[in-house]
């Protein structure tokens, strides 16, 4: 059974969410944002439901904290808020939230979004060690319109088999890119990667999770 972590300072709402979701998921919940980080690492949830307005930490700050940790950086985070989506949704998109639901919650839509998200295979969440490392890259390929492009980029984190980086070009999931590591004034061909994930869909730039299809010895991290 997949696991959900609910973070909300409204006890009645947490109880309702637990009741409505526990038939499908193993549910853990807390009202304490500081405890939430420890719970996420201990219980290893498959997704997080996060309130925006809480004491001590805002949901925005907590979302950034989750994105900074190796394990939780790949967990889908669904924002549950009493605030208007028009006011905060774009900022949540930029932080990489997988969805935004206003209160009162439409549980039918929430369950459907959870189902779709959690059916997507993301083996890199637990199987690989990721290191927060800024690596300058040059990437070549075709954008979402089929136009060839080259762009300088920089990784946010890396593993032996892939990386997360920002890119101004709109890319489709499944796109193959050639990757060159740019260091010391020289470039080294690192291999070909496939775009396996896109984050921050509402931002002028995108963050893409990339996984090597073929790799050379010049990649920065090896098993």
N, C-alpha and C positions, 0 to 999 in steps of 0.2 A: 504494500500500500504506500502510495506517495505521501510525503510529509509536507505540511504547511506550517509556517510560523506567522502568527498574527500579532501585530504590534499596535496597540491602541489603548489610550488611557480611559476610554469609555467602557466600563465593566459590563454594562448591559449589552452593548453592541458586540463585545467580544463573545459573550455568552450566546447571542443569537447566531453569530458567524460560526462558532463551534458547533452549535446544534444543526445548522443548515449544511455544513460541509463535512461533518464527521462521518456521514454515511459513505463518503467516497475517499476521504483523506484521513491520515493520522494528523491531528491538529495539536499544536502547542501555542500558547499565547502568553503575552506579558503586557503590562502597562508601563514598564520601565524601559526606556530606550537604552540605558546602560546595560541592563541585563540582556537585552535583545542580542547584542553582539556576542556575548558568551553563549547564549542559547543557540544561536546560529552555528557556532563552531562545534558545540557539544552534540546537538540533535541532527545536524546536517540536513536541513529541510530541502525540498525540491523547489519551493517557491516561497516568497515572502509577501504578506499583505500588510501594507504600511500606512498608518494615519499620518497626515501632514502636520497637524497642529497638536503638539504634546509639550509638557513641561520638560525642562532641562535641555532637550535636543528637539529641533524641528525635524520633520520628516525629510526635508532637504538635506540637512546635515547628516542624518542617519543613512540616507541613501548614498551619500558620498563616502561615508565610512565603509559601508558594505562593498562599494566598488573598489576600495583601496586594499581590501583583504584578498589574498590569493584564492581561497575557496569561494567566498561569497561574491567575488567579482563577476561570476557567471550565473548567479541565481537570478531568475526572472522576478522582478519586484513589481507588484501591482499596488498602485496608490489608491487608498480608500479615503475619501475626504468629504467633509461638509462644505468645502469651498467650491465655487463655480469652476468648472473645467476650463472655461474661457480665460479665467484669470491665471491658472497655474499649469495647465496641461502642457504648454510648450516648454516650460522650464523643466517639468518632469521628463518630457521626451529627451531633452538635452542631457539629463542625468542618466539616461538609459533605462527609464521605467518601461516595463512591458505593456502596461495598460493603466488607465485612469478611470475610476468609478466614483461617481458622486453618491452621497448618502441622500435618501435611503437607497440601499444597494439593490440592484436588479440581480438577484442570485442566479437566475437562469442564464443571463449573459456572462456573469462572472464564472460560473461553472464551465460554460462553453469555452471561454478564453483560457481558463486554466487547462482544460482538456487538450486544446490545440497546442498550447505552449509546452506542456509536459510530455506530449507525444513526440515532440521533436527531440531526436537523439543528440545529446551534448556530452559525449564521453570525456571531453577534456576537463569537465568540472572537477572530477575527483582523481582521474588517472594520471595527471601530469603535474609536476611542480612548475609553477610559473613565477618568474622573477620580474619585479618592477625595474625596468631598464629602458633607458632612452637610447635607441639605436637608429642612426640616420640611414634611410633607405632611399633607393630610387626604384619605383615600380612602373612596369610597362604592361599594357593590355588594352582591352576594349571596354568602354564605359557602357552604361545601360542602353544608350542609343545605338551602339555598335561602332562608335567612333574611336579610332586608335588614340591613345594618350600616353604620355610619360609624366610622372610627377615625383617630386621630392616629398618624402614622408618621414615620420618618426614613430617608433614603437612606443607604446605605453607599458606593455609587459611582454615578455617572451617566454617560450618554453623550447624544449628540444625539437618540437614538431610544429611550431607555429608562433603566432604573435597577434597582438591587438594594436592597430594603428589608426590614425585619422587620415582621411583622404577627402579632398574637395570634389572629386569626381563621383557622380552617382553610379554605383556598381550593383549588379544583380547577384543574388546568392547563386553560387555555383561558378561564377566567373573565375577563369584561370589568369593569374598574373605572373610575370617574370619579376624576380626580386634581386636587387643588387645592394650589397652592404657598402655604404660610403664611409670610409674611415681613413684618417691620415692623408687626405688628399687623393686617395685612390678608391676605385670601386672594384668589388669582387662579386662575381656571380654566385648567389646563394641558392638558386633553384627556382622551382615553380610552385605556387601556392594556389589553393582554391578558397574563395570567399565562402565561409560557412555560416557567418552570422553578421547582422547589421544592427547597430545601436544608434540611439539619438536621432531617430527619423525626422524630427521636426527642426533640426539645426541646419545652418548653412553649410556645415561640414558633417561628415559621417564618421563613425568609428566602425571598423570592420574587423571581425575575427577571421584570421586566415590560417590555413593548415597546409603544410607542405605535401605536395604530390610527389615531388622529387627534390632532393636536397644535396648540396655539396659540402665539402669539409670547411668551407668558408662561412657557414652559418655560425652565429656567436655562441650557441649553446648545444651541447651534445649529451646524449644519455650516458 
